Amino acid sequence: MIRRQRPHACRQRFRSICVVADRQARLGQQRLESAARPVVHGIDSQTVVKELTVGLTGLMLVLFVGAHLARNILIYAGPASYNAYAAKLHAMGPLLWFMRLGLLAAFMTHITTAINLAIVNRQARVNRYAVNTYLGRKTVATRTMLASGIIIFLFILFHIYDFALSDKTGPASIVPGANNGQSLGLFGVVWNAFRDPVRVLFYVTAACAVGFHLSHAVASVWVTVGILRDEDTPVADLVARILGVAVAAGFSSIPIYV
């Protein structure tokens, strides 16, 4: 004869089973979270370092762009002023090459770190623990950072070949109908180069890419390095847009003027 269990005893046993299962589920969840937490902190710390690296190297490049634009504006003052400034730079000798190597190192560090950071952020979006980074509002400049960066990189290579490595006393420096057929130095090289409409179009496109890139980079760098808070970004965005337009207009005006 089978002995039946009382309903009260069945309920108690069921509750005990539920309590044990709940405890096991909680322990399992805590183990998963404790195992994942160090990885997340590691990703966050590495991301912050990369963001600071991109921001600081970008700030160095922004300062260089401003100084480079100020120098190129001297073309409006004529050959004497433009070539005199170029002569002062070359008179710096080894120091000039040290500065160039420093800028090259900053530029390559900026590019490689930015690409690596973009890959990490893209991978983080599909994971449970996403890495939060400052992206600002999704402006055109923000969405075209990679494209504008590639254009700027190609432009720098072409720019070095076009001007820095050019013969500044040869036929390319002689402007027809000017200076009695004598060389006008770097001024003449720049002047003759921008008589080509295709080159002018490329330089204007590159100048716009620099402006777009700066309009986002300048806005985000101050938040990245901790100088500004997130709520201050609207003002930073406005200042960055003005600066980007000014830089693009300044560089574009030179080939158009010539």
C-alpha positions in Angstrom: 0.0 0.0 0.0 1.4 3.4 -1.1 1.4 6.1 1.5 0.4 9.5 0.2 2.2 12.7 1.3 0.3 15.4 2.9 -0.3 18.6 0.8 1.5 20.8 3.4 4.6 18.6 3.2 4.6 18.8 -0.6 4.4 22.6 -0.6 7.3 22.8 1.9 9.5 20.5 -0.2 8.7 22.5 -3.4 9.6 25.8 -1.7 12.9 24.3 -0.5 13.7 23.2 -4.1 12.8 26.7 -5.4 15.0 28.4 -2.7 18.0 26.2 -3.6 17.6 26.8 -7.3 17.3 30.6 -6.7 20.5 30.6 -4.7 22.4 28.6 -7.3 21.2 31.0 -10.0 22.3 34.0 -8.0 25.7 32.5 -7.3 26.1 31.7 -11.0 25.2 35.3 -11.9 27.7 36.7 -9.4 30.4 34.5 -10.7 29.8 35.6 -14.3 29.8 39.3 -13.3 33.0 39.0 -11.2 34.7 37.2 -14.1 33.6 39.8 -16.6 34.3 42.9 -14.4 38.1 43.0 -14.6 37.9 42.7 -18.4 35.6 45.6 -18.6 37.7 47.8 -16.4 40.7 46.8 -18.5 39.0 47.8 -21.7 37.8 51.1 -20.1 41.3 52.0 -18.9 42.9 51.2 -22.2 40.2 53.2 -24.1 40.8 56.2 -21.9 44.5 56.1 -22.6 43.9 55.8 -26.3 41.4 58.7 -26.3 43.9 60.9 -24.4 46.6 59.9 -26.9 44.4 60.8 -29.8 43.4 64.0 -28.2 46.9 65.3 -27.2 48.5 64.3 -30.6 45.5 65.9 -32.3 46.0 69.1 -30.3 49.6 69.2 -31.5 48.5 68.8 -35.1 45.9 71.6 -34.6 48.6 74.0 -33.4 50.8 73.0 -36.4 47.9 73.6 -38.8 47.3 77.0 -37.4 51.0 77.9 -37.7 51.2 76.5 -41.2 48.2 78.5 -42.3 49.7 81.7 -40.8 52.8 81.1 -42.8 51.0 80.4 -46.1 48.9 83.5 -45.8 52.2 85.4 -46.3 51.8 84.6 -50.0 49.5 87.6 -50.2 52.4 89.8 -49.1 54.4 88.9 -52.2 57.5 86.8 -53.0 59.9 88.7 -50.7 57.9 88.1 -47.5 56.9 84.5 -48.4 60.5 83.4 -49.3 62.0 85.3 -46.3 59.9 83.2 -43.9 60.8 80.0 -45.8 64.5 81.0 -45.5 64.2 81.5 -41.7 62.7 78.0 -41.4 65.5 76.4 -43.4 68.1 78.4 -41.4 67.0 76.4 -38.3 69.0 73.5 -39.6 68.8 70.3 -37.5 66.1 71.8 -35.2 63.8 72.0 -38.2 64.2 68.3 -38.9 63.7 67.5 -35.3 60.4 69.4 -35.4 59.4 67.6 -38.6 60.2 64.2 -37.1 58.2 65.1 -34.0 55.2 66.1 -36.1 55.6 62.9 -38.1 55.6 60.8 -34.9 52.6 62.7 -33.6 50.8 62.2 -36.9 51.5 58.5 -37.1 50.5 58.0 -33.5 47.3 59.9 -34.0 46.4 57.8 -37.1 47.2 54.4 -35.7 45.6 55.0 -32.3 42.5 56.6 -33.8 42.0 53.5 -36.1 42.6 51.1 -33.2 40.1 53.0 -31.1 37.5 53.0 -33.8 37.9 49.2 -34.1 37.5 48.7 -30.4 34.4 50.9 -30.2 32.8 49.1 -33.1 33.4 45.7 -31.5 32.1 47.0 -28.2 28.8 47.9 -29.7 28.0 44.2 -30.3 29.1 43.1 -26.9 27.1 43.2 -23.7 29.5 45.6 -22.0 29.8 48.5 -24.3 32.6 51.1 -24.0 31.2 54.6 -23.7 33.2 57.2 -25.5 32.5 60.9 -26.3 31.2 61.2 -29.8 29.3 64.3 -29.6 26.3 64.9 -31.8 26.3 63.0 -35.0 27.3 65.9 -37.3 28.6 65.6 -40.8 32.1 66.2 -39.5 31.7 63.3 -36.9 30.4 60.8 -39.5 33.2 61.7 -42.0 36.1 61.6 -39.6 37.6 58.5 -41.2 37.1 59.7 -44.8 38.5 63.2 -44.0 41.4 61.6 -42.2 42.3 59.5 -45.2 42.0 62.6 -47.5 44.3 64.5 -45.2 46.9 61.7 -45.1 47.0 61.5 -48.9 47.1 65.3 -49.1 50.1 65.5 -46.8 52.0 63.0 -48.9 51.2 64.9 -52.1 52.0 68.2 -50.4 55.4 67.1 -49.3 56.2 65.8 -52.8 54.8 68.9 -54.4 56.5 71.6 -52.3 58.9 70.4 -49.6 60.9 68.1 -52.1 60.6 70.4 -55.1 63.5 72.3 -56.7 63.0 75.8 -55.5 65.5 77.4 -57.9 64.7 75.5 -61.1 62.3 76.0 -63.9 59.3 75.3 -61.6 60.1 78.4 -59.6 60.1 80.8 -62.6 56.8 82.5 -63.2 56.3 83.5 -66.8 56.2 87.3 -67.3 57.4 88.0 -63.7 60.8 89.0 -62.2 62.5 89.2 -65.6 62.4 85.4 -66.0 64.4 84.9 -62.8 63.5 82.3 -60.1 61.0 83.4 -57.5 62.0 80.6 -55.1 59.3 78.7 -53.2 56.8 81.5 -54.1 57.3 80.7 -57.7 56.8 77.0 -57.1 53.6 77.5 -55.3 52.3 80.0 -57.9 53.0 77.7 -60.8 51.6 74.7 -59.0 48.2 76.4 -58.5 47.9 77.4 -62.1 46.7 73.8 -62.7 42.9 73.6 -62.1 43.1 69.9 -61.2 45.6 70.6 -58.5 43.6 73.5 -57.2 40.5 71.3 -57.0 42.4 68.7 -55.0 43.9 71.3 -52.6 40.5 72.9 -52.0 39.0 69.4 -51.3 41.8 68.7 -48.9 41.3 72.1 -47.2 37.7 71.3 -46.7 38.6 67.9 -45.3 41.0 69.6 -42.8 38.2 71.9 -41.7 35.7 69.1 -41.3 38.2 67.1 -39.3 39.1 70.0 -37.0 35.5 71.0 -36.4 35.0 67.6 -34.6 38.5 67.1 -33.2 38.7 70.5 -31.5 35.3 70.0 -30.0 36.0 66.6 -28.5 39.6 67.0 -27.4 38.8 69.4 -24.6 36.3 66.9 -23.2 38.6 64.0 -23.7 41.5 65.6 -21.7 39.1 66.7 -19.0 39.2 70.4 -19.4 35.5 70.7 -20.3 32.5 68.8 -19.1 29.9 67.1 -21.4 27.4 69.8 -20.8 29.9 72.4 -22.1 30.1 70.6 -25.5 27.5 72.9 -27.3 29.8 75.9 -26.9 32.9 73.8 -27.8 31.0 72.6 -30.9 30.2 76.1 -32.0 33.8 77.3 -31.5 35.1 74.2 -33.3 32.8 74.8 -36.3 33.9 78.4 -36.6 37.6 77.3 -36.4 37.0 74.6 -39.0 35.4 77.0 -41.4 38.2 79.5 -40.9 40.9 77.0 -41.6 39.1 75.6 -44.6 38.5 79.0 -46.0 42.1 80.2 -45.3 43.8 77.2 -47.0 41.3 77.2 -49.9 41.7 80.9 -50.6 45.4 80.5 -51.6 45.0 78.3 -54.7 41.8 80.2 -55.6 43.7 83.5 -55.3 46.6 82.3 -57.5 
